[in-house]
Amino acid sequence: MDSYPRDPDFGAPPPSWEDPDDAWPVPPGRRPVPPPPDGRGPARRAPRRPPPPLPAGRTPPGPPGFPGAWPPQAQRPLAPDVGLPRLPRPAPSDSVAPRPAPGVAQPPPWATGAPMDPLAPRLSAGPPSNGGPAFGYPGGRRLSGRPLPPVPRQSRLLALLFRYRPSSHAQALTTGLLIGVLWWFAVSLTLMPLLHGRAPLWSVTAVGDRLPSLLAVVLLSSLAGLLFQEAAVRHLIGEQSSRTGAVPDPAPPRVRVVILGGGFGGVAVAQRLERLLPRVPSMDVTIVSQSNALLFTPMLAEVASRSLEPNHVGVPVRAACPRTRFRLAEVDRIDTDEQLVHLRASGPSTTEALPYDHLVLALGTVPNYLDLPGVRANSVPLKTIADAITLRNHVIARLEQADVAQDPLERRRQLTFVVAGGGFAGVEIIAGLCDLVRGVRRYFPSVVDEAEFVLVHGRDRILPETEPELGDYALRKLRHRGVHCLLETRVASATADAVALSDGSQLPTRTLVWAAGNHPSRVIASLPFEHNAAGAVVADASLRLAGTSNVWAVGDCAEIPDAAGGGRPCPPTAQHAVRQAKALADNLVRVLEGRRSKPFSFRTTGFLATVGHHSAVADIRGRCFSGILAWLMWRGIYLSKLPGVERRLRVLLDWAVEPFFGRDIALTSPDPAAPGPHGRTAMRRSSPR
Ligand SMILES: Cc1cc2nc3c(=O)[nH]c(=O)nc-3n(C[C@H](O)[C@H](O)[C@H](O)COP(=O)(O)OP(=O)(O)OC[C@H]3O[C@@H](n4cnc5c(N)ncnc54)[C@H](O)[C@@H]3O)c2cc1C
């Protein structure tokens, strides 16, 4: 995930990408976990009851919607902590199990009768993770129909050079090619002449003379790369162990790692775990997400303003993490006692249960409408690709309606665009809408000049997380372009026809974009762990939730202290989510190896935000940039952070084509604000709650 937005090297570190007034309240105000009956501490929960004995010959019932899949798990003698009171829990231990001596197969604790750490994750017995039934017992249901290839036992160097993946032939080929070219340069052009007492052949003529040999080297080394990956990495190492008479280790118990959420955090955890698989081959990683693509949110406003095509800013999770199982489903609830995630996959009434040994929460946030009357029903957020599509269609539909509207008030409503929230997201959206409407003037010459753009913001300056000079620049720029920036004003309520403001005024409008706050979803809020005032779960510096040994959290849904920031909570940005994800995966693997975890620490590098019309603001390591230079930086940096060459090319093409052909105005869905069955509330249906 190094190639993610604003992430690693440049990024957006503000406390919030929404209106910071309403968004992520920075603690200390934490919602306390309800005290336990005996008052022993917030992490206490009721002791687990052992399952009731079953009549002979009967299998226990499975969870709803998942017949037959579960019983073996419930019956297996693999959970000696069933029946143990889970609490009081000791402080989470980093070393959940003593590290086994290398090469010595360790029997599971339940087989030896050794006392088991009640905090240790329950491991499932059964066949190796990949290629066997998903839950490790006969009849277990696969989560993904895609069989995963076996994990080769690799040395670290081999793993680094030829990271094995089913689709990594291109990588093996290019690695071989690179090694060949380096060898040609070092040996043929440098070493051999030196050995013969001559100067290295580095002149253009000498290199030109040896081009045929370079071609041969390129061909041979690429081929060797491929062969080496297939033969050496997959087979030779296995043969070696049988030649020396070593008995292959028995399959270790599988460790089921379930990642909830396929956004920046979740995908980055999976990618890092894939890289670390050779260290713990028994890991079986599954991502559950209600969207099958990782959305590159920094470019979402460009999608909404029709600068980019929607599918160019999403990367399929299956492509991003090919060695991870993927499950398209909505997480309904999490049972931390039984270590089950209940999923809703194929309809509101069908649920399935997915067991885990380690759980990673990466569910992000959902819009927070602050219970303002009518706002949820009459606004559109910008969180998902569907939101962006809704918005881009909605704006063009408003221009179409305004073009034929006879009533001046109705025409004004159609042409007034209101955005709530002057944080980064709000500023980028209002700037993008302005660009969109003005950019289609040739199709709507009679209405575009009447369009009004209003930014409603609760504080006294926009982009309050940045240096004041950048906020001031953005404000000047927006006002210069005709955007009404209403500072120290809030949205009070909304109807289908108007938005009421805190100063008592009414804005006749049919467009309200909500960028004034997010909070974690109800799935996160309902977990029996400590939460902060915004409802985010509180993790410790190793990214584990307090009082648990196997529940981890990453990204916007969690409050995570940053050691580099003096323990202050990280801001909710993609930059931080990706960094946290890497640290989390490293810690999870360390824990599985019986080693100590490390605290998360990351120094924020900066932020960038567009303010429309080829201008942006940027703060890179304390240095401020604005105008077209910042805009070029924004485009260059985000293009480089977009995952995958293909996506980068597509985005580059979109940007290259736009100046020549303008923005497209084709409507790709029915007008959501038109009267009829689709109705106005269809505007916001896409974002998760
Ligand atoms: C318009 C906009 C612009 C932004 N610009 C920037 C920027 O320029 N730089 C930057 O650093 N940050 C930016 N951010 C913030 C950044 O997107 C977030 O900080 C980042 O996405 C957080 O990552 P995450 O993994 O925690 O959550 P997300 O990336 O939001 O991922 C959450 C995932 O969980 C899934 N999910 C949620 N609920 C459920 C459920 N019940 N069941 C199943 N799946 C579920 C979602 O579908 C999603 O795939 C921007 C955000 C927005 C909205």
PDBQT file of the ligand as one rigid body, heavy atoms in Angstrom, charges set to zero:
ROOT
HETATM    1  C1  LIG A 701     -14.237  12.919  -0.010  1.00  0.00    +0.000 C 
HETATM    2  C2  LIG A 701     -13.075  12.454   0.835  1.00  0.00    +0.000 A 
HETATM    3  C3  LIG A 701     -11.794  12.866   0.518  1.00  0.00    +0.000 A 
HETATM    4  C4  LIG A 701     -10.705  12.420   1.289  1.00  0.00    +0.000 A 
HETATM    5  N1  LIG A 701      -9.457  12.835   0.949  1.00  0.00    +0.000 NA
HETATM    6  C5  LIG A 701      -8.405  12.364   1.638  1.00  0.00    +0.000 A 
HETATM    7  C6  LIG A 701      -7.099  12.705   1.264  1.00  0.00    +0.000 A 
HETATM    8  O1  LIG A 701      -6.901  13.432   0.319  1.00  0.00    +0.000 OA
HETATM    9  N2  LIG A 701      -6.065  12.182   1.997  1.00  0.00    +0.000 N 
HETATM   10  C7  LIG A 701      -6.271  11.371   3.064  1.00  0.00    +0.000 A 
HETATM   11  O2  LIG A 701      -5.306  10.934   3.681  1.00  0.00    +0.000 OA
HETATM   12  N3  LIG A 701      -7.504  11.033   3.454  1.00  0.00    +0.000 NA
HETATM   13  C8  LIG A 701      -8.568  11.505   2.762  1.00  0.00    +0.000 A 
HETATM   14  N4  LIG A 701      -9.831  11.142   3.142  1.00  0.00    +0.000 N 
HETATM   15  C9  LIG A 701     -10.004  10.312   4.338  1.00  0.00    +0.000 C 
HETATM   16  C10 LIG A 701      -9.775   8.841   3.998  1.00  0.00    +0.000 C 
HETATM   17  O3  LIG A 701     -10.593   8.441   2.941  1.00  0.00    +0.000 OA
HETATM   18  C11 LIG A 701     -10.071   7.997   5.211  1.00  0.00    +0.000 C 
HETATM   19  O4  LIG A 701      -9.318   8.445   6.295  1.00  0.00    +0.000 OA
HETATM   20  C12 LIG A 701      -9.715   6.541   4.927  1.00  0.00    +0.000 C 
HETATM   21  O5  LIG A 701     -10.518   6.056   3.884  1.00  0.00    +0.000 OA
HETATM   22  C13 LIG A 701      -9.929   5.692   6.181  1.00  0.00    +0.000 C 
HETATM   23  O6  LIG A 701      -9.670   4.353   5.870  1.00  0.00    +0.000 OA
HETATM   24  P1  LIG A 701     -10.495   3.165   6.584  1.00  0.00    +0.000 P 
HETATM   25  O7  LIG A 701      -9.921   1.895   6.088  1.00  0.00    +0.000 OA
HETATM   26  O8  LIG A 701     -10.535   3.408   8.042  1.00  0.00    +0.000 OA
HETATM   27  O9  LIG A 701     -11.976   3.348   6.083  1.00  0.00    +0.000 OA
HETATM   28  P2  LIG A 701     -12.553   3.284   4.613  1.00  0.00    +0.000 P 
HETATM   29  O10 LIG A 701     -11.497   3.526   3.613  1.00  0.00    +0.000 OA
HETATM   30  O11 LIG A 701     -13.731   4.189   4.612  1.00  0.00    +0.000 OA
HETATM   31  O12 LIG A 701     -13.012   1.778   4.470  1.00  0.00    +0.000 OA
HETATM   32  C14 LIG A 701     -14.084   1.237   5.179  1.00  0.00    +0.000 C 
HETATM   33  C15 LIG A 701     -14.541   0.001   4.450  1.00  0.00    +0.000 C 
HETATM   34  O13 LIG A 701     -15.456  -0.710   5.256  1.00  0.00    +0.000 OA
HETATM   35  C16 LIG A 701     -16.582  -1.068   4.480  1.00  0.00    +0.000 C 
HETATM   36  N5  LIG A 701     -17.711  -1.163   5.398  1.00  0.00    +0.000 N 
HETATM   37  C17 LIG A 701     -18.208  -0.199   6.197  1.00  0.00    +0.000 A 
HETATM   38  N6  LIG A 701     -19.220  -0.680   6.925  1.00  0.00    +0.000 NA
HETATM   39  C18 LIG A 701     -19.362  -1.974   6.580  1.00  0.00    +0.000 A 
HETATM   40  C19 LIG A 701     -20.230  -3.027   6.997  1.00  0.00    +0.000 A 
HETATM   41  N7  LIG A 701     -21.171  -2.856   7.928  1.00  0.00    +0.000 N 
HETATM   42  N8  LIG A 701     -20.089  -4.236   6.417  1.00  0.00    +0.000 NA
HETATM   43  C20 LIG A 701     -19.134  -4.466   5.483  1.00  0.00    +0.000 A 
HETATM   44  N9  LIG A 701     -18.284  -3.504   5.076  1.00  0.00    +0.000 NA
HETATM   45  C21 LIG A 701     -18.396  -2.283   5.608  1.00  0.00    +0.000 A 
HETATM   46  C22 LIG A 701     -16.715   0.029   3.452  1.00  0.00    +0.000 C 
HETATM   47  O14 LIG A 701     -17.431  -0.426   2.325  1.00  0.00    +0.000 OA
HETATM   48  C23 LIG A 701     -15.250   0.301   3.146  1.00  0.00    +0.000 C 
HETATM   49  O15 LIG A 701     -14.791  -0.582   2.151  1.00  0.00    +0.000 OA
HETATM   50  C24 LIG A 701     -10.930  11.574   2.391  1.00  0.00    +0.000 A 
HETATM   51  C25 LIG A 701     -12.229  11.153   2.694  1.00  0.00    +0.000 A 
HETATM   52  C26 LIG A 701     -13.282  11.574   1.926  1.00  0.00    +0.000 A 
HETATM   53  C27 LIG A 701     -14.686  11.109   2.256  1.00  0.00    +0.000 C 
ENDROOT
TORSDOF 0
